[in-house]
Structure formats: structure tokens, C-alpha cells
Amino acid sequence: MCRSASCLTVLALTISLVAPAAAFGADADAADRLVQRGIAAYQRGALEDAAVDWAEAARLHDRAGRTREQVAALTRLGQTLQALGRHQEAAERLERARPIASGSGDRGGLVRVLTALAAGALAVGTTQRAEPYLNEARALASSPTDLALVQNEVGSLRAAESKPARQSPRVVALRIEGEWLAAQIKVRQLNRCARSAVRTAIRPRRVFGRWHEHGQPRLGVIARRLGLAIGGA
């Protein structure tokens, strides 16, 4: 049995090196199992369970120093959070993965992170934010799989850009009211030329009262509000 001071020192150093390596190995194995469990959960539609598994897998991969696997787990997590409608949280996880992939030279992982960020931007209607992600991803992509992934999101971006902008209910309501007021003012103008015929048809004075005093100012209000609504839509 070794009892000398030098022998004990060597033994202590050996233990100090082996113990962390064993811990890292245990973390890596546990993370791999969580990734597979998350995939199974995702495939059966249990997205919340998959997100929990991949979040923990990313943490364990980080602790084990496995950057590529960590990036992959964070990317899966971000995409799952997008599917759950938790877009802000998804963007935060993906943005966390972005410098890890870049710093470790993981070009493929970075391409997948960037395309996932672009998909998230498209999902919430911010097409102008998607394009820079896709431009960067396209410059990095080299494998046929990565190129196809980027091209698919570029197609989604172009389709989104070609769609007419959706108007909020407030804008639609203001437009309808503005068109109605403009039509009534036109009726008032025609009434001056054919007062008796128009009065018989729609009786604007009895229905709308002092229209000439209130209709025109209200139309101006609608136009101003409509301009504000369009600007904030």
C-alpha cells in the first residue's frame, strides 16, 4: 500500500481528474436520454413535455461542455416554444444558442438557429426581421440539407410579403364609418339640387338633424383617426 506523501498526492490528483470526467459523462448520458424522450413526446403531440425535456437536456449539455449538442437542444426547444405560441420565450432561447454556435464554429447549428429565428419572426408577422436572419443563414449554409432549409424559409418569407396587410378591426370600423359619412355628405349635396326627391327617398333632415353642421367635422375626425390607426396597425 502506498503511504508516502508523493504517492498520496498522485492519488488525490487522479481522483480529482476522474471524478469530474465521470460527472460529465453522466450528464452527457442523461442529456442524450432526455433528447430522445423529448423527440418521442413531440411526436405524440406532448409539446409541453418535449419542451421541458429539451430545456433540461440543454442545461446538462452545457455542464458537460458539449456545445454542439447544447445548440441542437436549444434549437429544438425554441421551435417547440414557437409551436406552443410562446414566441418571445422561443426567441430568447434561440438567441442564446446563436453565439454558442458561432463561437464553437458550428456552422450547421448556426444555420438552423437562424432559420428558426426567421420562422419565429414570420409567425408573428414581422417579415422585416426575418430577412436578415435568412441572409446570414444563406451565406453560411454549405450542405444540401442546410441550403434546402434556408430556401424553404425564404419561400415562406416571399409568400408572406405577397399577402395584403391585414387590417385591425378598429381600422375597418373607421373606414366603414368614414365611407358612410362621405356618402351622406354626397346625399346632402344632391339634396340641394333635388331637395324634394331626396327628402322623399331618405329624409336626411329628419334622420340626421343638423347634418351640415355635424357631418363634415365628424368626417374630419374620422380621417384623422384613420390615419393614426393605419400608422399603428
C-alpha positions in Angstrom: 0.0 0.0 0.0 1.3 3.4 -0.9 1.7 5.7 2.2 4.2 8.2 1.1 3.3 11.9 0.6 4.1 11.8 -3.1 2.0 8.7 -3.6 -1.0 10.2 -1.8 -0.6 13.4 -3.9 -0.7 11.5 -7.1 -3.8 9.6 -5.9 -5.6 12.8 -5.0 -4.8 14.3 -8.4 -6.1 11.2 -10.1 -9.4 11.3 -8.2 -9.8 15.0 -8.9 -9.4 14.3 -12.6 -11.5 11.2 -12.8 -14.5 12.4 -10.7 -15.3 15.4 -13.0 -14.9 13.3 -16.1 -17.3 10.8 -14.7 -19.8 13.5 -13.8 -19.5 15.0 -17.3 -20.1 11.5 -18.8 -23.2 11.1 -16.6 -24.5 14.5 -17.6 -24.0 13.7 -21.3 -25.7 10.3 -21.0 -28.7 11.9 -19.1 -28.9 14.7 -21.7 -29.0 12.2 -24.6 -31.8 10.3 -22.9 -33.7 13.5 -22.4 -33.3 14.5 -26.0 -34.7 11.1 -27.1 -37.6 11.4 -24.6 -38.3 14.8 -25.9 -38.4 13.6 -29.5 -40.9 10.9 -28.5 -43.1 13.4 -26.6 -43.0 15.8 -29.6 -44.1 13.0 -32.0 -47.1 12.1 -29.9 -48.1 15.8 -29.6 -47.0 16.4 -26.0 -45.2 19.6 -26.8 -45.0 20.9 -23.2 -43.3 17.7 -22.1 -40.9 17.9 -25.0 -40.0 21.5 -24.1 -39.3 20.5 -20.5 -37.0 17.6 -21.6 -35.1 19.7 -24.1 -34.6 22.6 -21.7 -33.0 20.2 -19.2 -31.0 18.5 -21.9 -29.6 21.8 -23.0 -28.6 22.6 -19.4 -26.8 19.2 -19.0 -25.0 19.5 -22.3 -23.8 22.9 -21.2 -22.5 21.5 -18.0 -20.8 18.7 -19.8 -19.2 21.1 -22.3 -20.9 19.7 -25.3 -21.7 22.9 -27.2 -23.0 21.3 -30.5 -25.5 19.2 -28.6 -26.4 22.2 -26.4 -27.1 24.2 -29.6 -29.2 21.4 -31.0 -31.3 21.1 -27.8 -31.8 24.8 -27.6 -32.9 24.9 -31.3 -35.4 22.1 -30.7 -36.6 23.9 -27.6 -37.1 27.2 -29.5 -39.0 25.6 -32.3 -41.3 23.8 -29.8 -42.0 27.0 -27.9 -42.9 28.6 -31.2 -45.4 25.8 -31.9 -46.8 26.5 -28.4 -47.3 30.2 -29.3 -44.6 31.3 -26.8 -42.7 33.3 -29.3 -40.9 35.7 -27.0 -39.5 32.8 -24.9 -38.6 30.9 -28.1 -36.7 33.9 -29.5 -34.8 34.2 -26.2 -33.7 30.6 -26.2 -32.7 30.8 -29.9 -30.7 34.0 -29.4 -28.9 32.3 -26.5 -27.9 29.4 -28.9 -26.7 31.8 -31.6 -23.4 33.0 -30.0 -22.7 29.4 -28.7 -23.0 28.0 -32.2 -21.0 30.9 -33.7 -18.2 30.7 -31.1 -17.8 27.0 -31.4 -17.6 27.0 -35.2 -20.8 25.0 -35.5 -21.9 26.4 -38.9 -24.7 23.9 -39.4 -26.1 24.5 -35.9 -25.9 28.3 -36.5 -27.8 27.9 -39.8 -30.6 26.0 -38.0 -30.7 28.6 -35.3 -31.0 31.5 -37.8 -33.7 29.8 -39.8 -35.7 29.1 -36.6 -35.4 32.7 -35.7 -36.6 33.7 -39.1 -39.6 31.3 -38.8 -40.5 32.8 -35.5 -40.4 36.3 -37.0 -42.6 35.2 -39.8 -45.0 33.6 -37.3 -45.7 36.9 -35.6 -45.9 38.9 -38.8 -42.5 40.8 -38.6 -41.2 39.9 -42.1 -38.6 42.7 -42.0 -36.9 40.9 -39.1 -36.9 37.6 -40.9 -34.8 38.6 -43.9 -31.5 39.5 -42.1 -31.6 36.1 -40.4 -32.1 34.3 -43.7 -29.4 36.3 -45.4 -26.9 35.3 -42.8 -28.0 31.7 -42.9 -27.8 31.6 -46.7 -24.2 32.9 -46.5 -23.3 30.1 -44.0 -25.2 27.2 -45.5 -23.0 24.7 -47.3 -24.7 21.3 -47.1 -27.7 20.5 -49.3 -29.8 19.9 -46.2 -29.0 23.4 -44.8 -29.5 25.1 -48.2 -32.9 23.4 -48.5 -33.8 24.5 -45.0 -32.9 28.1 -45.7 -34.6 28.1 -49.1 -37.8 26.8 -47.6 -37.9 29.7 -45.2 -37.1 32.2 -48.0 -40.1 30.8 -49.8 -42.2 31.4 -46.7 -40.9 35.0 -46.4 -41.8 35.8 -50.1 -45.2 34.3 -49.6 -45.8 36.4 -46.5 -44.6 39.6 -48.3 -47.0 39.0 -51.2 -50.0 38.8 -48.9 -52.0 42.1 -48.4 -51.6 43.5 -44.9 -54.3 42.6 -42.5 -56.3 45.5 -41.1 -57.2 45.6 -37.4 -61.0 45.7 -36.5 -60.5 49.4 -35.4 -59.2 50.4 -38.8 -62.0 48.5 -40.6 -64.7 50.2 -38.4 -63.2 53.6 -39.0 -63.1 53.1 -42.8 -66.8 51.9 -42.8 -67.9 54.9 -40.8 -65.8 57.3 -42.9 -67.3 55.9 -46.1 -70.8 56.1 -44.7 -70.3 59.8 -43.7 -68.8 60.7 -47.1 -71.9 59.1 -48.8 -74.2 61.1 -46.6 -72.5 64.3 -47.4 -72.8 63.4 -51.1 -76.5 62.9 -50.5 -76.7 66.3 -48.8 -75.1 67.9 -51.9 -77.5 66.2 -54.2 -80.3 67.3 -52.0 -79.5 70.9 -52.7 -80.2 70.2 -56.4 -83.2 67.9 -56.0 -84.4 68.7 -52.5 -87.9 67.3 -52.8 -86.8 64.0 -54.4 -84.1 63.2 -52.0 -86.2 64.2 -49.0 -88.9 61.7 -50.1 -86.3 59.0 -50.6 -84.2 59.2 -47.3 -85.4 62.3 -45.4 -81.9 63.3 -44.3 -83.1 66.3 -42.2 -85.4 64.2 -40.1 -83.0 61.3 -39.6 -79.7 63.2 -39.3 -80.8 66.6 -37.9 -78.4 69.4 -38.5 -76.2 67.4 -40.8 -74.4 70.3 -42.4 -73.1 71.4 -39.1 -72.0 68.0 -37.7 -71.4 65.7 -40.7 -68.4 67.5 -42.2 -66.5 67.9 -38.9 -67.1 64.3 -37.9 -65.7 63.2 -41.3 -62.5 65.1 -40.5 -62.3 63.4 -37.1 -62.7 60.0 -38.8 -60.0 60.8 -41.3 -57.5 61.9 -38.6 -58.3 58.8 -36.5 -58.0 56.5 -39.6 -54.6 57.9 -40.3 -53.5 57.2 -36.7 -55.0 53.8 -36.9 -53.2 52.9 -40.1 -49.9 54.1 -38.6 -50.3 52.0 -35.5 -51.8 48.9 -37.2 
